[in-house]
Amino acid sequence: MRADDERYFERLEAGLEDALAVARRARERGGDPSDDVEIPIAKDMADRVENILDIDGVAERVRELEADPDRTREEAALALAADFAEGTVGDYDTPAGKVEGAVRTAVALLTEGVVAAPIEGIDRVELLENDDGTEFINIYYAGPIRSAGGTAQALSVLVADYTRTLVGIDEFKPRRSEVERYAEELALYGNETGLQYAPSDAEAKFIARNLPIMLDGEATGGEAVSGFRDLQRVDTNRARGGMCLVLGEGIAQKAPKIQRYTRQLEAVQWPWLQALIDGDYGTPAGAVEGVDDAATAAAAGEDADLGDTADEAGDPSDHAGDFSDDARDSSDQGGDSSDHAGHSSEGPPDAGSAIGDGTDAGGPPRPPSSKKYLRDLIAGRPVLGHPSEPGGFRLRYGRARNHGFATAGVHPATMHLVDDFLAAGTQLKTERPGKAAGVVPVDSIEGPTVKLANGDVRRIDDPAEALEIRNGVEAILDLGEYLVNYGEFVENNHPLSPAAYAPEWWRRDLAAAGADVQALADSPRVDLEHPAAGQALAWTDEYDAPLHPAYTYLWHDLDVERFDALATAASEGHWAREAERSEASERASGRSERSDRRHASREADREGLPPDERAGGGSEATDDTRA
């Protein structure tokens, strides 16, 4: 640290000490409930975590873990859980105390020690007995756990299970009545208070059957459940808000994200998570079956049979995991759907991605459609595209200069053509990766394709042209590309969906085919971004490379019959009048020139050239959308 910076922080600390001294003298007069200043001093996040929990040694260990740039906060929380289990952090005499310390610390770390969730959202952790005599962990959650967010809520359960395994405590083996109670209670709480994501009954029962930790909590609802009351191991007949939040907005909603970390832990195996994500609510191999001994159940005074029934498995049509959650629809939708409404499949899929098997024989890969983003739709909000239906947004990976996490890149022409409903900052929720994002204008991606009242079909890449023709638009055939940062998929553990075939991708293919792409880019007579049709075909013939994306149209939106009819019409057709051919050529040339001027202007802005020195056209587009 520079000497000036050190002196600056020394002045801050000295001023803080002076202010605290004044506050302490004021408290000593006895006019307040406490005679000392309650707020502890924290220099960084590690100090905040230690101070909020009052656990010695946590800050030092957090700093050690945070020093590794490759370790995420979630991984640090799991490492701390191992420290609590071994006794190197915290001073706990009982296994339940170690689990409680690990859970509270994990939530504090993930919330950076700035919310009440670690202390007020977790009431207590205790040991209870299964019907077979073994012990299990029961966590009492309270309403303030909501402030932790879904990821921290779900991870608190994973940390509890991980610590439980390390200290040698058995799993929770639920009774059937308890499983049914979870489902009824979630529905009651969802209707009474509301959940960001409300799992279906089948989903709630599936989670309750397989979760190795018992989720419990304080009564927060005003209404009692109609069935499964007065259970031996449940203290209340009313809805337990903290439990409902953790099970619904945590485990059910964040299953794909939690799966990232269960795969890294040898001590914890949650094989049922994949079944939950896929919407398969039958009991998978290795899942917890619970107590099924009739004599033991009778001795406990409750029905403990957890055998799967047809009504429990149910129709998984209401499942809404973060990805592949509608795999059941792939048999009748996935194969024929074009990847719109937030994604596209014009290019080949990522080799390492599991995108589902919704494919037609001989057709391109198609991930199964997902209805999750429509489930919580509020009346009056416009729907710009239905799941995997032609005409919606097409996925393009990349990042513009004004684009980052939780942002949605949309072409300005599209924003105008949807009556300016999409403005900068508008929140938009898409099919993939499924998270909401704020709209930002990006003019270096493909714009929308429209049909005008006079019968013309145009792709609009100029916002000024969109304003000029929008009153004459008969239909929007395609909303254009939707720019998404690759990190959004990584952060949410979402498989990469097939994306639009973009110019930067085509350049790599052309170079791999043997072309000197750099020489072509340097040539003033070659436009790699917007080549003429003849030039694009010439490169394809010469290098045996894919056709330029400017001429790879949305063929997947056409069925075989329409494609055959179009091919027949094209082969048998001719230009009725040479003037029409010339007019069409001039119109295409004009669009290319306008696009060239726009890209040249952006390049000039980047180089800082004054307006009178800027090129009039023919320059290459800047790499605004390159990831």
Order of alpha helices (4+ residues) and beta strands (2+ residues): alpha-alpha-alpha-alpha-alpha-alpha-beta-beta-alpha-alpha-alpha-beta-beta-beta-alpha-alpha-alpha-alpha-alpha-alpha-beta-beta-alpha-beta-beta-beta-beta-alpha-beta-beta-alpha-alpha-alpha-alpha-alpha-alpha
